[in-house]
Amino acid sequence: LIIPIFKNDFFWGYVGFDDCTNERVWSEAEISILTTFANAIENALDREDKTETIKSMALFPELNPNPVIRIDFDGKIILENDAADKIHYLTFDAKLVSKDEFLSIVSTLLTHERNKLQFEVQFNEDNFYTVDCLLIEDSKQINLYFNDISQLKENEQQLIEAKIRAEASDKAKEEFIANMSHEIRTPLHAITGLSKILTKSNMSAEDLKLVSHIAQSGDHLHSLINNVLDFTKITAGEFKLNISTFSFRHVVKQLQSILFSIADEKGLKLDFNVSDQIHELLIGDETRLRQALLNLLSNSLKFTEIGKVSLTARQVEDNEN
């Protein structure tokens, strides 16, 4: 996910998210966060240009659109421009103080050893400034240059709100998946449970075969639902394989049971060729192997019109591990 950054209407660079492990579709909340972040960088670049302009205008405070104040070491005003003259009260260190009080504090904090300081103040409700204070010993003066950071503050708030929206969206997605999975499980348990009961009743061999297919398909669907829940773990980076010992030939029988009706409806032949060299028991994630093979075979049956679909399994390497 890449968002371009422009400076004075010219391309300056870009910022992006990269998921190195999975191909994914970025959510609107993630796009919103990155877009807001890119806007914040653009505003920071613009602020950097304005800061240079403000410094160049320091010799001519009356031309500066931002407040400029010059005081003596006692905090008394020697000079201020029109923008500074409009300030009577401001918020400093989470307290509302008068301009004279603020200037007195600045004059106290600045010393020969600490001749440069920067503060953050708020004027009115929506105006935020950084104040660069510089002690000039030769002329026994202190210059205060106000730099408007209101837009930067607004961008910071937008980033916070975008993060909150993203977290809320992820939580809602997880809750929806969990609820839907629960709703699907309830009738599915009844289907698989009743079909397994039927397999124990007196019925013909053909009927028993069909009911067994229903039961096995239900078990596979149940495992797929569990995989849906794993989606939330994938997005959180917590996905893990469920490693166990399993019979590959049993997996093949399940695939035959699930897919035989699809192949039969299309008049296709379904072949499974498992080499005798393959061990009876293997180690791996049985559910995800079955799911991968089922997807491949289902697509093969879907796009095959005449002939057969076959699965061949043979040993490539025999390793004790």
Phi, psi and omega in degrees: 000117185239132175240124181286154177239131181242145175233117183055044178068012176244144180298126182250326182172199179208163175226146185205163170258147176220124174260105187281351186251333185223145170278132187211164174257124183284140181283162178298324180295319179293319178297320180297317180298313183292322178297317179297320179295319178297320177297323179295322178294318178300317179292326178294320177296319178295322179294324178298317178296318181293326179297318177297322178295318180297318179297321180290339180265002183300329180285346181231070186304329183293340179268352184278127179289339178265157181298138173226129182228140174239127182232165174270184184290348177266000178088010180275140183287127175262321182205143172209148180273181185298322180295322179288329181295337181279350180272125176243320177226150177210161179261122181224129181055042178065020179230144176275119181230159176283164179299318180298321178296317180297315180295324177294320178297316180299315182295332179283322184284328180283133178226177178296324180282327181242081188263004176226132178217155174229133179237164174240129182228163177234133179239126189062206187268327188242007183252116179245141181224148160263143182241112175270120183249128183231122178273126180248102188291323184301316182261005180051050181227163175232124178259136178240120179247118180269133179237121184290120178241023182301318180295322178297318178297320179296321178295320177300318179294321178296322177296318178297314180294322178295322178296319179296317179297319180296317180294320178294321179296316179297319180295318180296321179296316180296318180295321179296314181297317180296317181294315180296320179297320178295317181295326179286322182298322186303305178290332181294322177300320179295317181297309182293321181296313180293322180294323179289327175294319180297327180296340180268356180270171179281110178211166181292162180300321180294316179296321179298321179297317181294317180294324177296322176299319180298315181297316181292322178295322177296319178297320179293320178297324178297319178293326178294323178297320176298326178291328176298319178295330178293342179302319179294327178289325179297313181295332180270000181073023183248012184289133179225147175284146178262092185276129179204172175272133182211164178264117180294324179295328176293323177298318180297318178298321178296319179296319177300317182295320183286323191260350188298323182292324179294315179295320182296319180297326181267359180071029181256154176262138181244113183249138174234120181241104181251120182296144177294341181288341180288130182295154180295321180244133177239167178242126180170193179265099185299316184298314184284331173294314179298320180295317180296315180294322179297319179296316181295315181290322179298316178294323179296317178293324182296321186257009176255126182263322184224143174108230185213164173238130183231149175238121180245127179239122179222160182279129178265320182208143178251120184225138181298335180269000000 
